[in-house]
Amino acid sequence: MLKAEPLTGHIGAEIVGVDLSEPLTNTLGAALRQALARYLVLFFRDQTLDLAAQKRITAVFGPLMRIPYVEPSPQDPDVIAVLKEADERDIGVFGGDWHSDFSFLERPPAGSVLYAVEVPPYGGDTIWSNQARAYDTLPDDLKALVDSRRAVHSGAPYGKAHAPEDPQALSRSIKMRRGDPEADRETLHPAVRRHPESGRKALFVNPIYTIRLEGMSEAESRPLLDRLYRHATRPDFTCRVRWAPRSLAIWDNRMTLHYAINDYDGHRRLMYRTTFAGERPG
C-alpha cells in the first residue's frame, strides 16, 4: 500500500512501502500519478535500481523523452549522467539556477526522474518550488499582468545571443552543445499554464529560459520578471531534499521550479536522470 508522508506544507512527499525495482502494477502506477499531481515532487529512499528499472518507472508517468543539447550517457541514449567530479572546483553545475527544464521547447518535459548513485557527504541538495501555490498567492497587480499573457523563452545557455561569457567556468563532466543559433529561436508559452489533468494553474516563467514578456522589451520586462521570480521562489513554497545513495526523486516540471545547489567542491556526485514527455503548455 502506497503511503505518502508530506515533506512540507505545500510541496513534496516521501513515498514509503514501495519497491520500485519490482514491476509496477496498473493500480500502483495510477496511485503514483495521483500522488505526483497532488504533491508535485515524490521522493523515495533505499531503492536499488538499474537504468532499465529507472526507465520503466519513468514510463509510468509518460513517454520517455530525449533531451536536446545535452549528451546522453554512453550506457543508454534515454539517460543523462548528471556528474560533477571531485576536482571540478569553482564552476557552474547543470541546473544551478531556478528553472523549469527546457521550457524553451515547444513541448517542454512534463517531468523527470533523478536517481542518486554517488553523493557527497554533505551538500548537493535539490530544492523545488510549487508554482501553483506561487500563482494562487500572487499580488493582484502581478496576477493581472500574467493572466492571459505569454512569455518568451529561448535556449539561452545553448545558443549564441545569451551564451555564457566563460564556458570554462562550467562543468566538463556533462557535455552540452553550445553556440547553436537554433537555440536562440524564441518560443511563446502562457505565463500561466494549466495542468492538463488536475486543472491547476501555475506560474510558468523562470530565470534561465524566460527572456521577456510578450509585448515588452527585455529592459521593460526585467523588473517585472524579477518580482515574479522573487515571489515564485519564496521559501514558503519550497521543499529541500538531502540526497543519499539509492534515493530517487520524481517531479512535475509543469508545476514546479527547481534548483541544484552547488556547495560540494572536492566531492564526486553522480546521478542518473530520465525524462517524460509533455504537451504544449496551455
C-alpha positions as CSV (number, residue, x, y, z in Angstrom):
1,M,0.0,0.0,0.0
2,L,1.4,3.4,-1.0
3,K,2.0,5.8,1.9
4,A,2.8,9.4,1.3
5,E,4.5,11.4,4.1
6,P,4.4,15.2,3.3
7,L,7.8,16.9,3.3
8,T,6.4,20.4,3.7
9,G,3.1,22.2,3.9
10,H,2.9,23.0,0.2
11,I,5.1,20.6,-1.8
12,G,6.7,17.2,-1.8
13,A,6.1,13.9,-0.2
14,E,8.3,10.9,0.7
15,I,6.7,7.6,-0.5
16,V,7.3,4.6,1.7
17,G,6.4,1.0,1.3
18,V,7.1,0.8,-2.4
19,D,9.9,-1.2,-4.0
20,L,10.5,0.4,-7.4
21,S,12.8,-2.4,-8.6
22,E,9.7,-4.6,-9.0
23,P,7.3,-4.1,-12.0
24,L,4.6,-1.7,-11.0
25,T,1.0,-2.8,-11.3
26,N,-1.5,-0.6,-13.1
27,T,-3.1,0.2,-9.7
28,L,0.2,1.3,-8.2
29,G,1.1,3.3,-11.2
30,A,-2.2,5.2,-11.1
31,A,-1.7,5.9,-7.4
32,L,1.8,7.3,-8.1
33,R,0.5,9.6,-10.8
34,Q,-2.2,10.8,-8.5
35,A,0.4,11.4,-5.7
36,L,2.6,13.4,-8.1
37,A,-0.4,15.5,-9.2
38,R,-1.1,16.3,-5.6
39,Y,2.5,16.7,-4.1
40,L,4.4,17.7,-7.3
41,V,7.6,16.1,-6.0
42,L,7.8,12.4,-4.9
43,F,10.9,11.2,-3.0
44,F,11.9,7.5,-2.4
45,R,14.7,6.1,-0.2
46,D,16.7,2.9,-0.4
47,Q,15.8,1.9,-4.0
48,T,18.2,-0.5,-5.8
49,L,17.7,0.3,-9.5
50,D,19.4,-0.2,-12.8
51,L,18.8,2.0,-15.8
52,A,16.2,-0.3,-17.2
53,A,14.2,-0.1,-14.0
54,Q,14.5,3.7,-13.9
55,K,13.2,3.9,-17.5
56,R,10.3,1.6,-16.6
57,I,9.4,3.9,-13.7
58,T,9.7,7.0,-15.9
59,A,7.3,5.5,-18.5
60,V,4.6,5.2,-15.8
61,F,4.3,9.0,-15.9
62,G,4.6,9.5,-19.7
63,P,6.6,8.6,-22.8
64,L,10.4,8.7,-22.4
65,M,11.9,11.9,-23.9
66,R,15.4,12.5,-25.1
67,I,16.6,15.9,-24.1
68,P,18.3,18.1,-26.8
69,Y,21.6,19.9,-26.3
70,V,22.8,17.5,-23.6
71,E,24.9,14.4,-24.5
72,P,23.3,11.3,-23.1
73,S,25.1,8.6,-21.1
74,P,27.1,6.2,-23.2
75,Q,25.3,3.4,-21.4
76,D,21.8,4.5,-22.7
77,P,20.6,7.2,-25.0
78,D,17.5,7.8,-22.8
79,V,19.6,8.6,-19.8
80,I,21.7,11.6,-18.8
81,A,24.5,11.2,-16.3
82,V,24.4,14.3,-14.1
83,L,28.0,14.2,-12.9
84,K,30.4,16.6,-11.2
85,E,33.9,15.2,-10.4
86,A,35.8,15.9,-7.2
87,D,38.4,18.0,-9.0
88,E,35.9,20.3,-10.6
89,R,36.0,23.4,-8.4
90,D,34.6,26.9,-8.7
91,I,32.4,26.0,-11.7
92,G,28.8,26.2,-12.5
93,V,26.7,23.0,-12.5
94,F,23.8,21.6,-14.5
95,G,20.6,23.2,-13.2
96,G,22.4,25.7,-11.0
97,D,19.7,28.3,-11.0
98,W,15.9,28.3,-10.6
99,H,14.3,26.8,-13.7
100,S,11.7,24.6,-15.4
101,D,13.5,22.1,-17.5
102,F,13.8,23.1,-21.2
103,S,10.9,25.5,-21.1
104,F,12.0,26.9,-24.4
105,L,10.9,23.8,-26.3
106,E,7.6,23.8,-28.0
107,R,6.7,20.8,-25.8
108,P,8.7,21.1,-22.6
109,P,9.2,17.9,-20.5
110,A,6.3,17.0,-18.2
111,G,8.7,15.8,-15.6
112,S,11.9,14.0,-14.7
113,V,13.2,11.1,-12.6
114,L,16.6,11.5,-10.8
115,Y,18.4,8.6,-9.1
116,A,21.3,9.1,-6.8
117,V,24.3,6.8,-7.3
118,E,27.2,8.7,-5.6
119,V,26.6,11.7,-3.4
120,P,28.9,13.9,-1.3
121,P,29.0,13.5,2.5
122,Y,27.2,16.9,2.7
123,G,25.8,19.4,0.2
124,G,24.4,18.9,-3.3
125,D,20.7,19.2,-2.1
126,T,18.0,20.0,-4.6
127,I,15.2,22.5,-3.9
128,W,11.8,22.6,-5.7
129,S,9.2,25.4,-5.5
130,N,5.4,25.0,-6.0
131,Q,4.4,27.3,-8.9
132,A,0.7,26.6,-8.5
133,R,0.9,28.0,-5.0
134,A,3.0,30.8,-6.3
135,Y,0.3,31.7,-8.8
136,D,-2.5,31.4,-6.2
137,T,-0.8,33.9,-3.9
138,L,0.4,36.4,-6.5
139,P,-0.3,40.1,-5.6
140,D,-3.2,41.4,-7.6
141,D,-1.1,43.6,-9.9
142,L,1.2,40.7,-10.9
143,K,-1.7,38.3,-11.4
144,A,-3.4,40.9,-13.7
145,L,-0.1,41.2,-15.5
146,V,0.4,37.5,-16.2
147,D,-3.1,36.3,-16.8
148,S,-3.8,35.9,-20.5
149,R,-0.2,37.0,-21.3
150,R,2.5,35.0,-22.9
151,A,6.2,34.8,-22.0
152,V,9.1,34.5,-24.5
153,H,11.5,31.6,-23.9
154,S,14.8,30.7,-25.6
155,G,17.5,28.2,-25.1
156,A,19.9,30.9,-23.9
157,P,22.7,28.7,-22.4
158,Y,22.9,26.7,-25.6
159,G,22.7,29.5,-28.2
160,K,24.8,32.5,-29.2
161,A,22.7,35.5,-28.2
162,H,22.9,34.8,-24.5
163,A,25.8,32.4,-24.4
164,P,27.9,32.1,-21.1
165,E,30.8,34.5,-21.2
166,D,33.2,31.9,-19.8
167,P,32.4,28.3,-20.9
168,Q,35.4,27.1,-18.9
169,A,33.5,28.0,-15.7
170,L,31.0,25.2,-16.4
171,S,31.3,21.5,-15.6
172,R,33.2,19.4,-18.1
173,S,31.6,16.2,-16.9
174,I,28.2,17.0,-18.6
175,K,28.8,17.5,-22.3
176,M,26.5,20.2,-23.7
177,R,26.1,21.6,-27.2
178,R,26.6,25.3,-27.1
179,G,26.8,28.2,-29.6
180,D,23.9,26.7,-31.6
181,P,21.9,29.6,-33.2
182,E,18.8,27.3,-33.4
183,A,18.7,27.5,-29.6
184,D,18.1,31.3,-29.8
185,R,14.8,30.7,-31.5
186,E,12.0,32.3,-29.4
187,T,9.1,30.3,-28.2
188,L,6.0,31.8,-26.7
189,H,4.2,30.0,-23.9
190,P,1.4,31.2,-21.5
191,A,2.9,32.9,-18.5
192,V,0.3,30.9,-16.5
193,R,-0.3,27.3,-17.6
194,R,-3.0,24.9,-16.6
195,H,-2.1,21.3,-15.6
196,P,-3.9,19.0,-18.2
197,E,-5.1,16.6,-15.6
198,S,-5.6,18.4,-12.3
199,G,-6.7,21.7,-13.9
200,R,-4.5,23.7,-11.5
201,K,-3.0,26.9,-12.8
202,A,0.8,27.6,-12.3
203,L,3.2,30.4,-13.0
204,F,5.4,29.4,-15.9
205,V,8.4,31.7,-16.1
206,N,12.0,31.1,-15.0
207,P,15.3,32.9,-14.8
208,I,17.3,30.6,-17.2
209,Y,15.0,30.4,-20.2
210,T,12.4,33.3,-20.0
211,I,13.9,36.4,-21.7
212,R,10.9,38.8,-21.7
213,L,7.1,39.1,-21.6
214,E,5.2,39.3,-24.9
215,G,4.7,42.9,-26.0
216,M,7.6,44.2,-23.9
217,S,11.3,44.6,-24.4
218,E,13.8,42.8,-22.2
219,A,14.5,46.0,-20.4
220,E,10.8,46.6,-19.7
221,S,10.3,43.0,-18.7
222,R,13.2,42.7,-16.3
223,P,11.8,44.4,-13.2
224,L,8.5,42.6,-13.6
225,L,10.1,39.2,-14.1
226,D,12.4,39.9,-11.2
227,R,9.4,40.5,-9.0
228,L,7.8,37.3,-10.3
229,Y,10.9,35.3,-9.6
230,R,11.3,36.6,-6.0
231,H,7.7,35.6,-5.3
232,A,7.9,32.3,-7.1
233,T,10.9,31.1,-5.0
234,R,9.7,32.2,-1.6
235,P,10.8,29.6,1.0
236,D,7.2,29.0,2.0
237,F,6.5,27.3,-1.4
238,T,9.6,25.0,-1.4
239,C,10.9,21.7,-0.2
240,R,14.6,20.8,0.0
241,V,15.8,17.2,-0.4
242,R,19.0,15.9,1.0
243,W,20.3,13.1,-1.2
244,A,21.6,9.7,-0.1
245,P,22.8,6.9,-2.3
246,R,19.8,5.0,-3.8
247,S,17.4,7.9,-3.3
248,L,15.1,8.7,-6.2
249,A,13.0,11.8,-6.9
250,I,10.2,12.3,-9.5
251,W,8.9,15.8,-10.1
252,D,6.3,17.6,-12.2
253,N,8.1,20.0,-14.4
254,R,4.9,21.9,-15.4
255,M,4.1,22.9,-11.9
256,T,7.5,23.5,-10.2
257,L,10.8,25.2,-10.5
258,H,13.9,23.5,-9.1
259,Y,17.5,24.4,-8.2
260,A,20.6,22.2,-7.9
261,I,22.7,23.5,-5.0
262,N,26.4,23.7,-5.8
263,D,28.1,23.5,-2.4
264,Y,30.2,20.3,-2.5
265,D,33.5,21.1,-4.2
266,G,36.0,18.4,-3.7
267,H,33.5,15.6,-3.7
268,R,32.1,13.5,-6.6
269,R,28.4,13.5,-7.3
270,L,26.7,11.2,-9.8
271,M,23.0,11.0,-10.6
272,Y,21.1,9.4,-13.4
273,R,18.2,11.4,-15.0
274,T,15.4,10.3,-17.2
275,T,12.6,12.5,-18.5
276,F,9.0,12.0,-19.6
277,A,7.4,14.0,-22.4
278,G,4.8,16.7,-22.0
279,E,2.3,18.7,-24.1
280,R,2.5,22.2,-25.4
281,P,1.7,24.5,-22.5
282,G,-1.9,25.7,-22.4
